[in-house]
Amino acid sequence: MTNSVKKIRFHAHQFALELNCGMTIAYPLDWFPSLADASIEDLKKYKMKEGEILWPTLGYKIALEELIQKYWDSDPLKDNS
């Protein structure tokens, strides 16, 4: 699966990825302790590089494919049989 991020939005307790394919995926910040403890200002200082989202000021990075997989793995409507 190859997708790219068009935009990232940050809210008090979550962040949402808007993908170029038109899909939006939201994640609770609690899933990412390094991000949950950061200010909104620091969260907005991300950079995109080769399929990763980097937060240089936080010393944190995560692969886009990992984020998408985390979303699908947590989907309560998914058939796990």
C-alpha positions as CSV (number, residue, x, y, z in Angstrom):
1,M,0.0,0.0,0.0
2,T,1.5,3.3,-1.0
3,N,-0.1,6.5,0.2
4,S,1.2,9.9,0.8
5,V,0.1,12.5,3.4
6,K,-1.5,15.6,2.0
7,K,-1.9,17.3,5.4
8,I,-1.7,16.6,9.2
9,R,-4.1,18.2,11.6
10,F,-3.6,18.3,15.3
11,H,-6.3,18.6,18.0
12,A,-6.1,18.4,21.8
13,H,-6.2,14.6,22.0
14,Q,-5.7,13.3,18.4
15,F,-4.1,13.9,15.1
16,A,-5.5,13.2,11.7
17,L,-3.7,12.3,8.5
18,E,-5.3,13.5,5.2
19,L,-4.0,11.2,2.5
20,N,-3.7,12.0,-1.1
21,C,-6.1,9.2,-2.0
22,G,-8.9,11.2,-0.2
23,M,-8.9,9.1,3.0
24,T,-8.6,10.7,6.5
25,I,-7.3,8.6,9.4
26,A,-7.5,9.9,13.0
27,Y,-5.3,8.6,15.8
28,P,-5.5,9.2,19.6
29,L,-2.4,10.9,20.8
30,D,-2.4,8.5,23.7
31,W,-1.2,5.8,21.3
32,F,2.1,7.8,20.9
33,P,3.4,8.9,24.3
34,S,6.1,11.0,22.8
35,L,3.5,13.0,20.9
36,A,0.9,13.0,23.6
37,D,3.2,14.9,25.9
38,A,4.1,17.5,23.3
39,S,2.5,20.9,22.8
40,I,0.4,21.5,19.7
41,E,3.1,24.0,18.6
42,D,5.7,21.3,18.7
43,L,3.4,18.8,16.9
44,K,3.0,21.2,14.1
45,K,6.8,21.3,13.5
46,Y,6.8,18.0,11.6
47,K,8.6,17.2,8.4
48,M,7.8,14.6,5.7
49,K,10.6,12.5,4.4
50,E,10.5,9.3,2.3
51,G,7.4,7.8,3.8
52,E,8.1,9.0,7.3
53,I,6.8,11.8,9.5
54,L,9.5,13.3,11.6
55,W,9.3,15.6,14.6
56,P,12.9,16.8,14.9
57,T,12.3,18.9,17.9
58,L,10.8,15.9,19.7
59,G,13.4,13.4,18.4
60,Y,10.5,11.2,17.1
61,K,9.6,9.6,13.8
62,I,7.1,7.2,12.5
63,A,6.6,5.4,9.2
64,L,3.5,6.2,7.3
65,E,2.9,2.5,6.5
66,E,3.2,1.8,10.2
67,L,0.5,4.4,11.0
68,I,-1.9,3.0,8.4
69,Q,-1.3,-0.6,9.6
70,K,-2.0,0.6,13.2
71,Y,-5.3,2.0,12.1
72,W,-6.4,-1.2,10.3
73,D,-5.3,-3.3,13.2
74,S,-7.5,-1.3,15.6
75,D,-10.6,-1.2,13.4
76,P,-13.4,-2.7,15.6
77,L,-15.5,-3.3,12.5
78,K,-12.9,-5.4,10.8
79,D,-13.7,-9.1,10.4
80,N,-10.8,-10.9,12.4
81,S,-11.9,-14.4,11.5
